[in-house]
Amino acid sequence: MMEESTQLSLQCFFCFSTQFVLPEENYQPRQGELIQCDNCGRWNDYDSLIRVAQRKGQEWVEEQAQVLMNDFAKQLGKMFK
């Protein structure tokens, strides 16, 4: 069954935590900025984190499109039996 939406979070490259140290609530890191993982303390390149999240989002969209195509093919097959 197709999922209508998903939520992706940035994940530390080292420990996969989704918690980062930010200077204030609702702070939006800028391009080229390093952000520190709140769990392991290591620094992550924000641009790289975004690229990974975008890739995961693209993969999710492709998976959902495949589910839709499979469902469509099944329904079409039932109509022409």
N, CA, C and O atoms as a Maestro MAE file, in Angstrom:
{
 s_m_m2io_version
 :::
 2.0.0
}

f_m_ct {
 s_m_title
 :::
 protein
 m_atom[324] {
  # First column is atom index #
  i_m_mmod_type
  r_m_x_coord
  r_m_y_coord
  r_m_z_coord
  i_m_residue_number
  s_m_chain_name
  s_m_pdb_residue_name
  s_m_pdb_atom_name
  i_m_atomic_number
  :::
  1 25 0.839 -1.174 0.000 1 A "MET " " N  " 7
  2 3 0.000 0.000 0.000 1 A "MET " " CA " 6
  3 2 0.891 1.247 0.000 1 A "MET " " C  " 6
  4 15 1.914 1.293 0.683 1 A "MET " " O  " 8
  5 25 0.497 2.228 -0.755 2 A "MET " " N  " 7
  6 3 1.270 3.459 -0.873 2 A "MET " " CA " 6
  7 2 1.118 4.322 0.383 2 A "MET " " C  " 6
  8 15 0.026 4.459 0.934 2 A "MET " " O  " 8
  9 25 2.220 4.887 0.813 3 A "GLU " " N  " 7
  10 3 2.205 5.843 1.911 3 A "GLU " " CA " 6
  11 2 1.989 7.230 1.315 3 A "GLU " " C  " 6
  12 15 2.605 7.570 0.305 3 A "GLU " " O  " 8
  13 25 1.133 8.023 1.920 4 A "GLU " " N  " 7
  14 3 0.860 9.349 1.380 4 A "GLU " " CA " 6
  15 2 1.959 10.347 1.699 4 A "GLU " " C  " 6
  16 15 2.177 11.298 0.948 4 A "GLU " " O  " 8
  17 25 2.645 10.135 2.802 5 A "SER " " N  " 7
  18 3 3.717 11.056 3.159 5 A "SER " " CA " 6
  19 2 4.718 10.341 4.054 5 A "SER " " C  " 6
  20 15 4.458 9.261 4.585 5 A "SER " " O  " 8
  21 25 5.851 10.972 4.199 6 A "THR " " N  " 7
  22 3 6.872 10.468 5.097 6 A "THR " " CA " 6
  23 2 7.602 11.661 5.688 6 A "THR " " C  " 6
  24 15 7.521 12.772 5.164 6 A "THR " " O  " 8
  25 25 8.298 11.431 6.757 7 A "GLN " " N  " 7
  26 3 9.079 12.502 7.373 7 A "GLN " " CA " 6
  27 2 10.529 12.040 7.417 7 A "GLN " " C  " 6
  28 15 10.835 10.954 7.910 7 A "GLN " " O  " 8
  29 25 11.403 12.869 6.902 8 A "LEU " " N  " 7
  30 3 12.830 12.579 6.929 8 A "LEU " " CA " 6
  31 2 13.511 13.518 7.904 8 A "LEU " " C  " 6
  32 15 13.164 14.696 7.989 8 A "LEU " " O  " 8
  33 25 14.468 13.002 8.628 9 A "SER " " N  " 7
  34 3 15.251 13.818 9.550 9 A "SER " " CA " 6
  35 2 16.713 13.743 9.151 9 A "SER " " C  " 6
  36 15 17.179 12.728 8.633 9 A "SER " " O  " 8
  37 25 17.420 14.815 9.395 10 A "LEU " " N  " 7
  38 3 18.862 14.781 9.191 10 A "LEU " " CA " 6
  39 2 19.444 13.830 10.231 10 A "LEU " " C  " 6
  40 15 19.022 13.834 11.387 10 A "LEU " " O  " 8
  41 25 20.412 13.018 9.819 11 A "GLN " " N  " 7
  42 3 21.030 12.054 10.727 11 A "GLN " " CA " 6
  43 2 22.533 12.241 10.728 11 A "GLN " " C  " 6
  44 15 23.155 12.413 9.679 11 A "GLN " " O  " 8
  45 25 23.108 12.205 11.919 12 A "CYS " " N  " 7
  46 3 24.557 12.287 12.076 12 A "CYS " " CA " 6
  47 2 25.203 11.171 11.257 12 A "CYS " " C  " 6
  48 15 24.741 10.030 11.276 12 A "CYS " " O  " 8
  49 25 26.265 11.508 10.545 13 A "PHE " " N  " 7
  50 3 26.969 10.514 9.739 13 A "PHE " " CA " 6
  51 2 27.681 9.473 10.586 13 A "PHE " " C  " 6
  52 15 27.992 8.385 10.100 13 A "PHE " " O  " 8
  53 25 27.937 9.789 11.826 14 A "PHE " " N  " 7
  54 3 28.755 8.922 12.666 14 A "PHE " " CA " 6
  55 2 27.939 8.015 13.587 14 A "PHE " " C  " 6
  56 15 28.267 6.839 13.748 14 A "PHE " " O  " 8
  57 25 26.878 8.555 14.193 15 A "CYS " " N  " 7
  58 3 26.092 7.744 15.140 15 A "CYS " " CA " 6
  59 2 24.619 7.631 14.745 15 A "CYS " " C  " 6
  60 15 23.847 6.941 15.411 15 A "CYS " " O  " 8
  61 25 24.229 8.306 13.663 16 A "PHE " " N  " 7
  62 3 22.864 8.270 13.118 16 A "PHE " " CA " 6
  63 2 21.817 8.934 13.998 16 A "PHE " " C  " 6
  64 15 20.619 8.755 13.777 16 A "PHE " " O  " 8
  65 25 22.252 9.694 14.989 17 A "SER " " N  " 7
  66 3 21.322 10.457 15.814 17 A "SER " " CA " 6
  67 2 20.661 11.549 14.962 17 A "SER " " C  " 6
  68 15 21.236 12.016 13.979 17 A "SER " " O  " 8
  69 25 19.468 11.938 15.349 18 A "THR " " N  " 7
  70 3 18.769 13.029 14.656 18 A "THR " " CA " 6
  71 2 18.781 14.308 15.486 18 A "THR " " C  " 6
  72 15 18.098 15.277 15.154 18 A "THR " " O  " 8
  73 25 19.548 14.308 16.548 19 A "GLN " " N  " 7
  74 3 19.612 15.470 17.439 19 A "GLN " " CA " 6
  75 2 20.918 16.232 17.222 19 A "GLN " " C  " 6
  76 15 22.001 15.648 17.266 19 A "GLN " " O  " 8
  77 25 20.807 17.538 16.988 20 A "PHE " " N  " 7
  78 3 21.969 18.382 16.747 20 A "PHE " " CA " 6
  79 2 21.948 19.577 17.687 20 A "PHE " " C  " 6
  80 15 20.887 20.041 18.103 20 A "PHE " " O  " 8
  81 25 23.128 20.063 18.012 21 A "VAL " " N  " 7
  82 3 23.269 21.248 18.857 21 A "VAL " " CA " 6
  83 2 23.064 22.469 17.965 21 A "VAL " " C  " 6
  84 15 23.837 22.709 17.038 21 A "VAL " " O  " 8
  85 25 22.029 23.229 18.251 22 A "LEU " " N  " 7
  86 3 21.742 24.447 17.489 22 A "LEU " " CA " 6
  87 2 21.683 25.617 18.460 22 A "LEU " " C  " 6
  88 15 21.278 25.441 19.609 22 A "LEU " " O  " 8
  89 25 22.080 26.806 18.020 23 A "PRO " " N  " 7
  90 3 22.166 27.951 18.932 23 A "PRO " " CA " 6
  91 2 20.829 28.408 19.511 23 A "PRO " " C  " 6
  92 15 20.790 29.001 20.589 23 A "PRO " " O  " 8
  93 25 19.740 28.137 18.805 24 A "GLU " " N  " 7
  94 3 18.422 28.549 19.303 24 A "GLU " " CA " 6
  95 2 17.351 27.677 18.658 24 A "GLU " " C  " 6
  96 15 17.587 27.031 17.637 24 A "GLU " " O  " 8
  97 25 16.185 27.671 19.266 25 A "GLU " " N  " 7
  98 3 15.066 26.911 18.722 25 A "GLU " " CA " 6
  99 2 14.689 27.457 17.342 25 A "GLU " " C  " 6
  100 15 14.725 28.666 17.112 25 A "GLU " " O  " 8
  101 25 14.335 26.569 16.446 26 A "ASN " " N  " 7
  102 3 13.957 26.909 15.063 26 A "ASN " " CA " 6
  103 2 15.106 27.515 14.258 26 A "ASN " " C  " 6
  104 15 14.879 28.168 13.239 26 A "ASN " " O  " 8
  105 25 16.341 27.299 14.717 27 A "TYR " " N  " 7
  106 3 17.499 27.792 13.976 27 A "TYR " " CA " 6
  107 2 17.645 27.016 12.678 27 A "TYR " " C  " 6
  108 15 17.562 25.788 12.680 27 A "TYR " " O  " 8
  109 25 17.861 27.711 11.576 28 A "GLN " " N  " 7
  110 3 18.060 27.083 10.272 28 A "GLN " " CA " 6
  111 2 19.525 27.214 9.881 28 A "GLN " " C  " 6
  112 15 19.980 28.311 9.560 28 A "GLN " " O  " 8
  113 25 20.278 26.100 9.904 29 A "PRO " " N  " 7
  114 3 21.689 26.176 9.490 29 A "PRO " " CA " 6
  115 2 21.811 26.683 8.058 29 A "PRO " " C  " 6
  116 15 20.888 26.549 7.255 29 A "PRO " " O  " 8
  117 25 22.955 27.262 7.758 30 A "ARG " " N  " 7
  118 3 23.212 27.830 6.438 30 A "ARG " " CA " 6
  119 2 24.118 26.918 5.626 30 A "ARG " " C  " 6
  120 15 24.804 26.049 6.163 30 A "ARG " " O  " 8
  121 25 24.100 27.138 4.337 31 A "GLN " " N  " 7
  122 3 24.950 26.395 3.429 31 A "GLN " " CA " 6
  123 2 26.408 26.536 3.872 31 A "GLN " " C  " 6
  124 15 26.864 27.631 4.201 31 A "GLN " " O  " 8
  125 25 27.132 25.416 3.875 32 A "GLY " " N  " 7
  126 3 28.541 25.421 4.247 32 A "GLY " " CA " 6
  127 2 28.801 25.344 5.740 32 A "GLY " " C  " 6
  128 15 29.957 25.288 6.160 32 A "GLY " " O  " 8
  129 25 27.764 25.340 6.538 33 A "GLU " " N  " 7
  130 3 27.919 25.336 7.997 33 A "GLU " " CA " 6
  131 2 28.145 23.908 8.513 33 A "GLU " " C  " 6
  132 15 27.638 22.941 7.944 33 A "GLU " " O  " 8
  133 25 28.902 23.800 9.582 34 A "LEU " " N  " 7
  134 3 29.067 22.535 10.288 34 A "LEU " " CA " 6
  135 2 28.137 22.558 11.487 34 A "LEU " " C  " 6
  136 15 28.055 23.559 12.199 34 A "LEU " " O  " 8
  137 25 27.433 21.450 11.710 35 A "ILE " " N  " 7
  138 3 26.572 21.367 12.889 35 A "ILE " " CA " 6
  139 2 26.998 20.169 13.725 35 A "ILE " " C  " 6
  140 15 27.350 19.111 13.201 35 A "ILE " " O  " 8
  141 25 26.956 20.364 15.033 36 A "GLN " " N  " 7
  142 3 27.451 19.359 15.957 36 A "GLN " " CA " 6
  143 2 26.334 18.415 16.392 36 A "GLN " " C  " 6
  144 15 25.234 18.846 16.736 36 A "GLN " " O  " 8
  145 25 26.640 17.118 16.369 37 A "CYS " " N  " 7
  146 3 25.696 16.111 16.840 37 A "CYS " " CA " 6
  147 2 25.555 16.235 18.353 37 A "CYS " " C  " 6
  148 15 26.551 16.334 19.070 37 A "CYS " " O  " 8
  149 25 24.326 16.230 18.830 38 A "ASP " " N  " 7
  150 3 24.068 16.338 20.262 38 A "ASP " " CA " 6
  151 2 24.358 15.022 20.980 38 A "ASP " " C  " 6
  152 15 24.493 15.004 22.204 38 A "ASP " " O  " 8
  153 25 24.454 13.930 20.240 39 A "ASN " " N  " 7
  154 3 24.692 12.626 20.841 39 A "ASN " " CA " 6
  155 2 26.183 12.308 20.943 39 A "ASN " " C  " 6
  156 15 26.686 12.024 22.031 39 A "ASN " " O  " 8
  157 25 26.892 12.355 19.810 40 A "CYS " " N  " 7
  158 3 28.306 11.943 19.819 40 A "CYS " " CA " 6
  159 2 29.270 13.126 19.809 40 A "CYS " " C  " 6
  160 15 30.470 12.947 20.017 40 A "CYS " " O  " 8
  161 25 28.759 14.327 19.568 41 A "GLY " " N  " 7
  162 3 29.596 15.526 19.604 41 A "GLY " " CA " 6
  163 2 30.410 15.779 18.339 41 A "GLY " " C  " 6
  164 15 31.151 16.760 18.271 41 A "GLY " " O  " 8
  165 25 30.288 14.925 17.354 42 A "ARG " " N  " 7
  166 3 31.068 15.118 16.122 42 A "ARG " " CA " 6
  167 2 30.379 16.133 15.221 42 A "ARG " " C  " 6
  168 15 29.168 16.339 15.295 42 A "ARG " " O  " 8
  169 25 31.177 16.754 14.374 43 A "TRP " " N  " 7
  170 3 30.694 17.801 13.486 43 A "TRP " " CA " 6
  171 2 30.304 17.215 12.140 43 A "TRP " " C  " 6
  172 15 31.017 16.379 11.584 43 A "TRP " " O  " 8
  173 25 29.170 17.660 11.621 44 A "ASN " " N  " 7
  174 3 28.629 17.190 10.356 44 A "ASN " " CA " 6
  175 2 28.466 18.378 9.413 44 A "ASN " " C  " 6
  176 15 28.054 19.462 9.825 44 A "ASN " " O  " 8
  177 25 28.790 18.162 8.162 45 A "ASP " " N  " 7
  178 3 28.611 19.187 7.145 45 A "ASP " " CA " 6
  179 2 27.124 19.257 6.781 45 A "ASP " " C  " 6
  180 15 26.542 18.282 6.305 45 A "ASP " " O  " 8
  181 25 26.530 20.418 7.012 46 A "TYR " " N  " 7
  182 3 25.092 20.586 6.775 46 A "TYR " " CA " 6
  183 2 24.715 20.271 5.325 46 A "TYR " " C  " 6
  184 15 23.709 19.604 5.086 46 A "TYR " " O  " 8
  185 25 25.501 20.738 4.362 47 A "ASP " " N  " 7
  186 3 25.199 20.501 2.945 47 A "ASP " " CA " 6
  187 2 25.160 19.000 2.637 47 A "ASP " " C  " 6
  188 15 24.297 18.537 1.891 47 A "ASP " " O  " 8
  189 25 26.090 18.254 3.212 48 A "SER " " N  " 7
  190 3 26.123 16.807 2.991 48 A "SER " " CA " 6
  191 2 24.912 16.131 3.630 48 A "SER " " C  " 6
  192 15 24.331 15.211 3.054 48 A "SER " " O  " 8
  193 25 24.538 16.588 4.818 49 A "LEU " " N  " 7
  194 3 23.354 16.034 5.482 49 A "LEU " " CA " 6
  195 2 22.111 16.253 4.625 49 A "LEU " " C  " 6
  196 15 21.271 15.363 4.498 49 A "LEU " " O  " 8
  197 25 22.001 17.446 4.039 50 A "ILE " " N  " 7
  198 3 20.855 17.772 3.180 50 A "ILE " " CA " 6
  199 2 20.858 16.883 1.941 50 A "ILE " " C  " 6
  200 15 19.813 16.359 1.553 50 A "ILE " " O  " 8
  201 25 22.015 16.710 1.321 51 A "ARG " " N  " 7
  202 3 22.087 15.868 0.113 51 A "ARG " " CA " 6
  203 2 21.651 14.435 0.412 51 A "ARG " " C  " 6
  204 15 20.946 13.822 -0.390 51 A "ARG " " O  " 8
  205 25 22.064 13.901 1.555 52 A "VAL " " N  " 7
  206 3 21.672 12.539 1.926 52 A "VAL " " CA " 6
  207 2 20.160 12.476 2.151 52 A "VAL " " C  " 6
  208 15 19.505 11.537 1.699 52 A "VAL " " O  " 8
  209 25 19.607 13.464 2.843 53 A "ALA " " N  " 7
  210 3 18.160 13.488 3.081 53 A "ALA " " CA " 6
  211 2 17.399 13.615 1.765 53 A "ALA " " C  " 6
  212 15 16.363 12.975 1.587 53 A "ALA " " O  " 8
  213 25 17.895 14.426 0.852 54 A "GLN " " N  " 7
  214 3 17.241 14.565 -0.457 54 A "GLN " " CA " 6
  215 2 17.282 13.246 -1.218 54 A "GLN " " C  " 6
  216 15 16.298 12.859 -1.849 54 A "GLN " " O  " 8
  217 25 18.410 12.560 -1.161 55 A "ARG " " N  " 7
  218 3 18.524 11.270 -1.843 55 A "ARG " " CA " 6
  219 2 17.553 10.257 -1.241 55 A "ARG " " C  " 6
  220 15 16.903 9.507 -1.970 55 A "ARG " " O  " 8
  221 25 17.455 10.234 0.081 56 A "LYS " " N  " 7
  222 3 16.510 9.324 0.735 56 A "LYS " " CA " 6
  223 2 15.076 9.675 0.351 56 A "LYS " " C  " 6
  224 15 14.249 8.786 0.147 56 A "LYS " " O  " 8
  225 25 14.787 10.958 0.255 57 A "GLY " " N  " 7
  226 3 13.454 11.390 -0.168 57 A "GLY " " CA " 6
  227 2 13.151 10.956 -1.588 57 A "GLY " " C  " 6
  228 15 12.042 10.508 -1.878 57 A "GLY " " O  " 8
  229 25 14.121 11.084 -2.472 58 A "GLN " " N  " 7
  230 3 13.950 10.659 -3.858 58 A "GLN " " CA " 6
  231 2 13.719 9.155 -3.930 58 A "GLN " " C  " 6
  232 15 12.872 8.689 -4.692 58 A "GLN " " O  " 8
  233 25 14.466 8.400 -3.143 59 A "GLU " " N  " 7
  234 3 14.283 6.945 -3.116 59 A "GLU " " CA " 6
  235 2 12.887 6.589 -2.631 59 A "GLU " " C  " 6
  236 15 12.261 5.670 -3.160 59 A "GLU " " O  " 8
  237 25 12.392 7.309 -1.625 60 A "TRP " " N  " 7
  238 3 11.050 7.056 -1.103 60 A "TRP " " CA " 6
  239 2 10.009 7.329 -2.183 60 A "TRP " " C  " 6
  240 15 9.083 6.538 -2.362 60 A "TRP " " O  " 8
  241 25 10.150 8.445 -2.909 61 A "VAL " " N  " 7
  242 3 9.214 8.784 -3.976 61 A "VAL " " CA " 6
  243 2 9.220 7.693 -5.048 61 A "VAL " " C  " 6
  244 15 8.161 7.284 -5.524 61 A "VAL " " O  " 8
  245 25 10.395 7.229 -5.422 62 A "GLU " " N  " 7
  246 3 10.498 6.183 -6.439 62 A "GLU " " CA " 6
  247 2 9.835 4.886 -5.965 62 A "GLU " " C  " 6
  248 15 9.175 4.204 -6.750 62 A "GLU " " O  " 8
  249 25 10.009 4.545 -4.685 63 A "GLU " " N  " 7
  250 3 9.363 3.348 -4.134 63 A "GLU " " CA " 6
  251 2 7.850 3.483 -4.178 63 A "GLU " " C  " 6
  252 15 7.151 2.539 -4.546 63 A "GLU " " O  " 8
  253 25 7.339 4.655 -3.805 64 A "GLN " " N  " 7
  254 3 5.897 4.874 -3.816 64 A "GLN " " CA " 6
  255 2 5.340 4.847 -5.235 64 A "GLN " " C  " 6
  256 15 4.237 4.348 -5.458 64 A "GLN " " O  " 8
  257 25 6.095 5.381 -6.198 65 A "ALA " " N  " 7
  258 3 5.670 5.336 -7.600 65 A "ALA " " CA " 6
  259 2 5.597 3.890 -8.072 65 A "ALA " " C  " 6
  260 15 4.686 3.523 -8.814 65 A "ALA " " O  " 8
  261 25 6.546 3.074 -7.648 66 A "GLN " " N  " 7
  262 3 6.537 1.653 -8.029 66 A "GLN " " CA " 6
  263 2 5.325 0.952 -7.430 66 A "GLN " " C  " 6
  264 15 4.697 0.127 -8.094 66 A "GLN " " O  " 8
  265 25 4.995 1.269 -6.194 67 A "VAL " " N  " 7
  266 3 3.809 0.684 -5.555 67 A "VAL " " CA " 6
  267 2 2.563 1.072 -6.346 67 A "VAL " " C  " 6
  268 15 1.710 0.225 -6.609 67 A "VAL " " O  " 8
  269 25 2.451 2.338 -6.727 68 A "LEU " " N  " 7
  270 3 1.301 2.791 -7.517 68 A "LEU " " CA " 6
  271 2 1.217 2.063 -8.854 68 A "LEU " " C  " 6
  272 15 0.141 1.634 -9.269 68 A "LEU " " O  " 8
  273 25 2.356 1.926 -9.523 69 A "MET " " N  " 7
  274 3 2.377 1.238 -10.818 69 A "MET " " CA " 6
  275 2 1.968 -0.229 -10.667 69 A "MET " " C  " 6
  276 15 1.232 -0.757 -11.501 69 A "MET " " O  " 8
  277 25 2.437 -0.879 -9.617 70 A "ASN " " N  " 7
  278 3 2.067 -2.272 -9.372 70 A "ASN " " CA " 6
  279 2 0.572 -2.402 -9.101 70 A "ASN " " C  " 6
  280 15 -0.085 -3.299 -9.630 70 A "ASN " " O  " 8
  281 25 0.035 -1.501 -8.274 71 A "ASP " " N  " 7
  282 3 -1.400 -1.514 -7.983 71 A "ASP " " CA " 6
  283 2 -2.206 -1.258 -9.247 71 A "ASP " " C  " 6
  284 15 -3.217 -1.920 -9.482 71 A "ASP " " O  " 8
  285 25 -1.772 -0.313 -10.054 72 A "PHE " " N  " 7
  286 3 -2.452 0.011 -11.302 72 A "PHE " " CA " 6
  287 2 -2.444 -1.201 -12.237 72 A "PHE " " C  " 6
  288 15 -3.464 -1.526 -12.845 72 A "PHE " " O  " 8
  289 25 -1.303 -1.859 -12.349 73 A "ALA " " N  " 7
  290 3 -1.192 -3.027 -13.216 73 A "ALA " " CA " 6
  291 2 -2.123 -4.144 -12.736 73 A "ALA " " C  " 6
  292 15 -2.746 -4.817 -13.557 73 A "ALA " " O  " 8
  293 25 -2.224 -4.346 -11.436 74 A "LYS " " N  " 7
  294 3 -3.128 -5.367 -10.893 74 A "LYS " " CA " 6
  295 2 -4.574 -5.042 -11.223 74 A "LYS " " C  " 6
  296 15 -5.338 -5.911 -11.643 74 A "LYS " " O  " 8
  297 25 -4.944 -3.774 -11.027 75 A "GLN " " N  " 7
  298 3 -6.327 -3.355 -11.310 75 A "GLN " " CA " 6
  299 2 -6.626 -3.483 -12.804 75 A "GLN " " C  " 6
  300 15 -7.707 -3.924 -13.193 75 A "GLN " " O  " 8
  301 25 -5.687 -3.105 -13.612 76 A "LEU " " N  " 7
  302 3 -5.868 -3.206 -15.057 76 A "LEU " " CA " 6
  303 2 -6.015 -4.672 -15.466 76 A "LEU " " C  " 6
  304 15 -6.839 -4.996 -16.322 76 A "LEU " " O  " 8
  305 25 -5.235 -5.541 -14.871 77 A "GLY " " N  " 7
  306 3 -5.314 -6.970 -15.150 77 A "GLY " " CA " 6
  307 2 -6.672 -7.537 -14.774 77 A "GLY " " C  " 6
  308 15 -7.212 -8.384 -15.485 77 A "GLY " " O  " 8
  309 25 -7.227 -7.073 -13.654 78 A "LYS " " N  " 7
  310 3 -8.550 -7.538 -13.221 78 A "LYS " " CA " 6
  311 2 -9.633 -7.078 -14.182 78 A "LYS " " C  " 6
  312 15 -10.603 -7.798 -14.416 78 A "LYS " " O  " 8
  313 25 -9.477 -5.893 -14.737 79 A "MET " " N  " 7
  314 3 -10.505 -5.363 -15.654 79 A "MET " " CA " 6
  315 2 -10.533 -6.142 -16.968 79 A "MET " " C  " 6
  316 15 -11.587 -6.220 -17.599 79 A "MET " " O  " 8
  317 25 -9.438 -6.707 -17.391 80 A "PHE " " N  " 7
  318 3 -9.364 -7.368 -18.690 80 A "PHE " " CA " 6
  319 2 -9.310 -8.893 -18.590 80 A "PHE " " C  " 6
  320 15 -8.875 -9.559 -19.529 80 A "PHE " " O  " 8
  321 25 -9.747 -9.447 -17.465 81 A "LYS " " N  " 7
  322 3 -9.778 -10.906 -17.321 81 A "LYS " " CA " 6
  323 2 -10.945 -11.470 -18.072 81 A "LYS " " C  " 6
  324 15 -11.149 -12.684 -18.076 81 A "LYS " " O  " 8
  :::
 }
 m_bond[323] {
  # First column is bond index #
  i_m_from
  i_m_to
  i_m_order
  :::
  1 1 2 1
  2 2 3 1
  3 3 4 2
  4 3 5 1
  5 5 6 1
  6 6 7 1
  7 7 8 2
  8 7 9 1
  9 9 10 1
  10 10 11 1
  11 11 12 2
  12 11 13 1
  13 13 14 1
  14 14 15 1
  15 15 16 2
  16 15 17 1
  17 17 18 1
  18 18 19 1
  19 19 20 2
  20 19 21 1
  21 21 22 1
  22 22 23 1
  23 23 24 2
  24 23 25 1
  25 25 26 1
  26 26 27 1
  27 27 28 2
  28 27 29 1
  29 29 30 1
  30 30 31 1
  31 31 32 2
  32 31 33 1
  33 33 34 1
  34 34 35 1
  35 35 36 2
  36 35 37 1
  37 37 38 1
  38 38 39 1
  39 39 40 2
  40 39 41 1
  41 41 42 1
  42 42 43 1
  43 43 44 2
  44 43 45 1
  45 45 46 1
  46 46 47 1
  47 47 48 2
  48 47 49 1
  49 49 50 1
  50 50 51 1
  51 51 52 2
  52 51 53 1
  53 53 54 1
  54 54 55 1
  55 55 56 2
  56 55 57 1
  57 57 58 1
  58 58 59 1
  59 59 60 2
  60 59 61 1
  61 61 62 1
  62 62 63 1
  63 63 64 2
  64 63 65 1
  65 65 66 1
  66 66 67 1
  67 67 68 2
  68 67 69 1
  69 69 70 1
  70 70 71 1
  71 71 72 2
  72 71 73 1
  73 73 74 1
  74 74 75 1
  75 75 76 2
  76 75 77 1
  77 77 78 1
  78 78 79 1
  79 79 80 2
  80 79 81 1
  81 81 82 1
  82 82 83 1
  83 83 84 2
  84 83 85 1
  85 85 86 1
  86 86 87 1
  87 87 88 2
  88 87 89 1
  89 89 90 1
  90 90 91 1
  91 91 92 2
  92 91 93 1
  93 93 94 1
  94 94 95 1
  95 95 96 2
  96 95 97 1
  97 97 98 1
  98 98 99 1
  99 99 100 2
  100 99 101 1
  101 101 102 1
  102 102 103 1
  103 103 104 2
  104 103 105 1
  105 105 106 1
  106 106 107 1
  107 107 108 2
  108 107 109 1
  109 109 110 1
  110 110 111 1
  111 111 112 2
  112 111 113 1
  113 113 114 1
  114 114 115 1
  115 115 116 2
  116 115 117 1
  117 117 118 1
  118 118 119 1
  119 119 120 2
  120 119 121 1
  121 121 122 1
  122 122 123 1
  123 123 124 2
  124 123 125 1
  125 125 126 1
  126 126 127 1
  127 127 128 2
  128 127 129 1
  129 129 130 1
  130 130 131 1
  131 131 132 2
  132 131 133 1
  133 133 134 1
  134 134 135 1
  135 135 136 2
  136 135 137 1
  137 137 138 1
  138 138 139 1
  139 139 140 2
  140 139 141 1
  141 141 142 1
  142 142 143 1
  143 143 144 2
  144 143 145 1
  145 145 146 1
  146 146 147 1
  147 147 148 2
  148 147 149 1
  149 149 150 1
  150 150 151 1
  151 151 152 2
  152 151 153 1
  153 153 154 1
  154 154 155 1
  155 155 156 2
  156 155 157 1
  157 157 158 1
  158 158 159 1
  159 159 160 2
  160 159 161 1
  161 161 162 1
  162 162 163 1
  163 163 164 2
  164 163 165 1
  165 165 166 1
  166 166 167 1
  167 167 168 2
  168 167 169 1
  169 169 170 1
  170 170 171 1
  171 171 172 2
  172 171 173 1
  173 173 174 1
  174 174 175 1
  175 175 176 2
  176 175 177 1
  177 177 178 1
  178 178 179 1
  179 179 180 2
  180 179 181 1
  181 181 182 1
  182 182 183 1
  183 183 184 2
  184 183 185 1
  185 185 186 1
  186 186 187 1
  187 187 188 2
  188 187 189 1
  189 189 190 1
  190 190 191 1
  191 191 192 2
  192 191 193 1
  193 193 194 1
  194 194 195 1
  195 195 196 2
  196 195 197 1
  197 197 198 1
  198 198 199 1
  199 199 200 2
  200 199 201 1
  201 201 202 1
  202 202 203 1
  203 203 204 2
  204 203 205 1
  205 205 206 1
  206 206 207 1
  207 207 208 2
  208 207 209 1
  209 209 210 1
  210 210 211 1
  211 211 212 2
  212 211 213 1
  213 213 214 1
  214 214 215 1
  215 215 216 2
  216 215 217 1
  217 217 218 1
  218 218 219 1
  219 219 220 2
  220 219 221 1
  221 221 222 1
  222 222 223 1
  223 223 224 2
  224 223 225 1
  225 225 226 1
  226 226 227 1
  227 227 228 2
  228 227 229 1
  229 229 230 1
  230 230 231 1
  231 231 232 2
  232 231 233 1
  233 233 234 1
  234 234 235 1
  235 235 236 2
  236 235 237 1
  237 237 238 1
  238 238 239 1
  239 239 240 2
  240 239 241 1
  241 241 242 1
  242 242 243 1
  243 243 244 2
  244 243 245 1
  245 245 246 1
  246 246 247 1
  247 247 248 2
  248 247 249 1
  249 249 250 1
  250 250 251 1
  251 251 252 2
  252 251 253 1
  253 253 254 1
  254 254 255 1
  255 255 256 2
  256 255 257 1
  257 257 258 1
  258 258 259 1
  259 259 260 2
  260 259 261 1
  261 261 262 1
  262 262 263 1
  263 263 264 2
  264 263 265 1
  265 265 266 1
  266 266 267 1
  267 267 268 2
  268 267 269 1
  269 269 270 1
  270 270 271 1
  271 271 272 2
  272 271 273 1
  273 273 274 1
  274 274 275 1
  275 275 276 2
  276 275 277 1
  277 277 278 1
  278 278 279 1
  279 279 280 2
  280 279 281 1
  281 281 282 1
  282 282 283 1
  283 283 284 2
  284 283 285 1
  285 285 286 1
  286 286 287 1
  287 287 288 2
  288 287 289 1
  289 289 290 1
  290 290 291 1
  291 291 292 2
  292 291 293 1
  293 293 294 1
  294 294 295 1
  295 295 296 2
  296 295 297 1
  297 297 298 1
  298 298 299 1
  299 299 300 2
  300 299 301 1
  301 301 302 1
  302 302 303 1
  303 303 304 2
  304 303 305 1
  305 305 306 1
  306 306 307 1
  307 307 308 2
  308 307 309 1
  309 309 310 1
  310 310 311 1
  311 311 312 2
  312 311 313 1
  313 313 314 1
  314 314 315 1
  315 315 316 2
  316 315 317 1
  317 317 318 1
  318 318 319 1
  319 319 320 2
  320 319 321 1
  321 321 322 1
  322 322 323 1
  323 323 324 2
  :::
 }
}
